[in-house]
Amino acid sequence: QVQLVESGGGLVQPGGSLRLSCAASGIAFSFRVMGWYRQAPGKQRELVAGITNTGDTNYLNSVKGRFSISRDGTNNVVYLQMNSLNSEDTAVYYCEGADYSGNSHWGQGTQVTVSS
């Protein structure tokens, strides 16, 4: 059974940084794409950043220049470095891995709260 486990969330002051990690287990090959989504209270889940197994990346406009996604494809681990955090970044962050069969696998989410 494929499992994705996120870590690294928490409470941070405005302007601070956090690094999220997501490790996948139960899969024998690399995900085609891995990504980070977030969902704030009362809002829809949105894609924050994605990275393919060839290293191509894409970002939500509001996080460009502040967030950086990377991955260790061999071990199916994906990271999200978040800098210059502000209150609008407060959300539950979810890791997602998409395989070559079109299946998506999700982590349980990790809370990020930006507050003074």
C-alpha positions as CSV (number, residue, x, y, z in Angstrom):
1,Q,0.0,0.0,0.0
2,V,1.3,3.4,-1.0
3,Q,1.7,5.9,1.8
4,L,2.9,9.5,1.8
5,V,3.9,11.1,5.1
6,E,4.4,14.8,5.5
7,S,6.5,16.5,8.2
8,G,7.8,19.9,9.0
9,G,4.7,22.0,9.5
10,G,4.2,24.2,12.5
11,L,3.8,27.8,13.8
12,V,6.0,30.4,12.4
13,Q,6.1,34.2,12.6
14,P,5.5,36.4,9.5
15,G,8.6,36.6,7.4
16,G,9.9,33.2,8.7
17,S,10.7,30.0,7.0
18,L,9.7,26.4,7.1
19,R,10.7,23.3,5.2
20,L,8.2,20.6,4.5
21,S,9.1,17.0,3.7
22,C,7.1,14.2,2.3
23,A,8.3,10.6,2.1
24,A,6.6,7.9,0.1
25,S,6.6,4.2,0.9
26,G,5.1,1.1,-0.6
27,I,6.0,2.1,-4.2
28,A,8.6,0.4,-6.3
29,F,9.1,3.1,-8.9
30,S,9.3,6.9,-9.0
31,F,6.2,9.0,-9.2
32,R,5.7,10.8,-12.5
33,V,4.9,14.0,-10.6
34,M,5.0,15.0,-7.0
35,G,3.5,18.1,-5.6
36,W,2.4,20.2,-2.7
37,Y,-1.2,21.4,-2.3
38,R,-2.7,23.5,0.4
39,Q,-6.2,24.1,1.7
40,A,-7.1,27.1,4.0
41,P,-10.4,27.1,6.0
42,G,-13.3,27.8,3.7
43,K,-11.2,27.6,0.6
44,Q,-10.6,25.1,-2.1
45,R,-7.5,23.0,-2.2
46,E,-4.9,24.6,-4.5
47,L,-1.7,23.4,-6.1
48,V,1.3,25.2,-4.5
49,A,4.1,23.6,-6.4
50,G,4.8,20.6,-8.5
51,I,7.9,18.8,-9.8
52,T,8.2,16.1,-12.4
53,N,10.6,13.2,-12.4
54,T,12.8,15.1,-14.9
55,G,13.0,18.1,-12.6
56,D,10.5,20.4,-14.3
57,T,8.7,22.6,-11.7
58,N,5.7,24.9,-11.6
59,Y,4.4,27.2,-8.9
60,L,1.4,29.0,-7.7
61,N,1.9,32.7,-8.7
62,S,1.6,33.9,-5.1
63,V,4.5,31.8,-4.0
64,K,6.9,32.3,-6.8
65,G,10.2,33.6,-5.6
66,R,9.4,32.5,-2.0
67,F,8.9,28.8,-2.2
68,S,11.1,26.2,-3.8
69,I,10.2,22.5,-4.5
70,S,12.8,19.8,-4.8
71,R,12.8,16.0,-4.8
72,D,14.9,13.0,-4.3
73,G,13.4,10.9,-7.1
74,T,15.2,7.7,-6.2
75,N,13.6,7.7,-2.8
76,N,10.4,9.4,-3.7
77,V,10.9,12.2,-1.2
78,V,9.8,15.8,-2.0
79,Y,10.5,19.0,-0.2
80,L,9.0,22.4,0.0
81,Q,11.2,25.2,1.2
82,M,9.0,28.1,2.2
83,N,10.5,31.5,2.9
84,S,9.0,35.0,3.6
85,L,5.9,33.4,4.9
86,N,2.8,35.5,5.5
87,S,-0.6,34.9,7.0
88,E,-2.1,34.0,3.6
89,D,0.2,30.9,3.6
90,T,-1.7,29.5,6.6
91,A,-3.2,26.3,5.5
92,V,-3.0,22.5,5.7
93,Y,-0.4,21.4,3.3
94,Y,-0.8,18.1,1.5
95,C,1.7,16.1,-0.5
96,E,0.6,14.3,-3.6
97,G,2.3,11.7,-5.8
98,A,0.9,10.8,-9.3
99,D,1.9,7.6,-10.9
100,Y,2.1,6.6,-14.5
101,S,-1.4,4.9,-14.4
102,G,-3.0,8.2,-13.5
103,N,-3.5,7.4,-9.9
104,S,-3.0,10.1,-7.2
105,H,-1.8,9.3,-3.8
106,W,-2.1,11.7,-0.9
107,G,-0.6,12.3,2.5
108,Q,-2.6,13.2,5.6
109,G,-1.6,16.8,5.6
110,T,0.5,19.0,7.9
111,Q,-0.6,22.3,9.4
112,V,1.3,25.5,8.6
113,T,0.3,28.5,10.7
114,V,1.8,31.9,10.1
115,S,1.1,34.2,13.0
116,S,2.8,36.7,15.3
